[in-house]
Amino acid sequence: MKQAKDTIKSIQKKASQIPQFVPEIDPHMIKEQSFSFFKEFKAFALQGNVVDLAVGIIIGAAFNSLVQSLVKDLIMPFFGLLLGGTDFSSLYISLRGSFGSLAEAQAANAPIIMYGLFLNQVINFVIVSFSIFIVLKIFLKGKTEALVDSKKK
């Protein structure tokens, strides 16, 4: 028992010699700082730019699904027809063996390169990029016209 008390005293003595790297923290300061943090966050989140960004992201997601449907359901069938009835989504290269269809290769868990799906995504990207370019061109044209009108007045 005496040995345990001596060990505790020696640990306490050594601990008192260790410099304190963490300062004492006042609990009231934590509360004030956390409220300050939330006030700052609220001010940031309600800024016009953040709200505009959120609306832009939501509209962008809806626009993306619209363009994906445009590519998948309207444009790719025409490309397939021009290339002799080819369905791009079924184009693949098997790295092991020969299969009659993409479904057979996938069922056999064969390593495959689905370059047809990649071509779909490339075309999708080009259409989305072009669409965004057109929308921005129209938007910026309206902004510059409004700026010129305001300078004339």
N, C-alpha and C positions, 0 to 999 in steps of 0.2 A: 504494500500500500504506500509505504514511504517512498519507494522507488518511483511509483507512478506520479506522486506529487512532485518529486524532484524533476522528473521528465517534463511535466507540465510547466513548472517554473522556468526551466531552461528554454523551452519552446517560446514562452511568453517573453523572456529576456531577449532571445534572438529576434523575435518578431518586432520588438520595439526598436531594434537597431536597423531594420529594413526601412529604407526611405519609402514614403507613401507616394505612389505615382497617381493614385486616384484621389482627387480632393474630396472633402466632405460635401455631400449633396444635400441641399436644403429642399425638403419635399414641397414647400410652397413655390419654389422657383420652377420645379418640374411642372406643376399645375399651370403656372402662368405661361411657361414656354409652350406647353401643349396647346393651350387655348390660342396662343399667338400663331402657332403652326396651322391650326385649323382655320383661323381667320385669314391667314395668307393663302391657304389652299382654296378657301371659298372665294376670295377675291380673284385668284387665278382662274378657277374653274368657270366663273361667271363673266369673265372678260369676253368681249365680242369675238375675238379671234378664236378662242377655244370653242365657243358655241358654233361658230361658222365651220370650224374644222370638223366638229361632230356631225353637223348636218351634211357636210361634204362627204364624209365617210359613209354615212347611211345612204345617201344618193348614189355614191360610187358603187356600193355593194349591189344596189338594185340595178344600176346601169350595167354592172358586170354580168349579172344573170341574164339580162336582156341581150347583151352582146353574145354571150355563150350560146344562147338559144338561136340567135341569128346565124352564128357560125355553124352550129351542129345541125340545125333543122332546115336552113335555107341555102347557105353557101356551099357547104361541103358536099351535099348531093349533086350540085351542079359541077363541081370539080370532079367528082367521081364519074359523072356522066360523060364529061369531056375526055376523061382518061379511060373510057371503055367500060363503065359500070363498076369501077373500083370503089370499095368502101375503105376510106383511109384508116378508120379505126381498127380494121382487121389486118392491116399490113404489119408484118413482123419478120424477124429473122431468128430462127432457132439456133442456139449455140450448141445444142446436143440433139442430134437425130433430126428426122424429118417427120412432120405432122401434117395432117390434112387441113387443119384449121387452127385458129388461135385458141379456141376453146379446148381442143384436144391437147395442145402444148401446155396450156395452163393447168389442165386436169392432171397431166403427167409431171407437173412441177418442174418442167424443163426450163433452163435459163433462156430467156428470150429478150430480144431487143424490140420493143414495140415502137418502131419509128413512125408508124401511121398516126398514133396518138400524139407523138411529138410534133408532127406536121400540123395536126389540128391545133395544137397549142400555139405554134408559130403564127398560123393564120389568125387565130383568135387575138394574139398579141398585136399583130399589125392592124387589125380592125379596131381594137380598143385604142391603140395609140393614135390612129388616124381620126377616130371619133373625138377623142379628147382634144386633139389639135384643132379640129373644126369648132368645137364648143368654145375653146379658149380664144380662138380667132374672133368669133362672133362676140364673145364677152368683152374682149379687149377693145374691139372696134367700138362697141357701145360706150365703154369707159372713156376712150379717147375723144369720142364725139361729145360726151357730157363735159369733159374737161375743157375742150375747145369752146363749147357754149358758155361755160362758166367764166372763162377768161374774156370772152367778148362782152359780157355784161359788166 
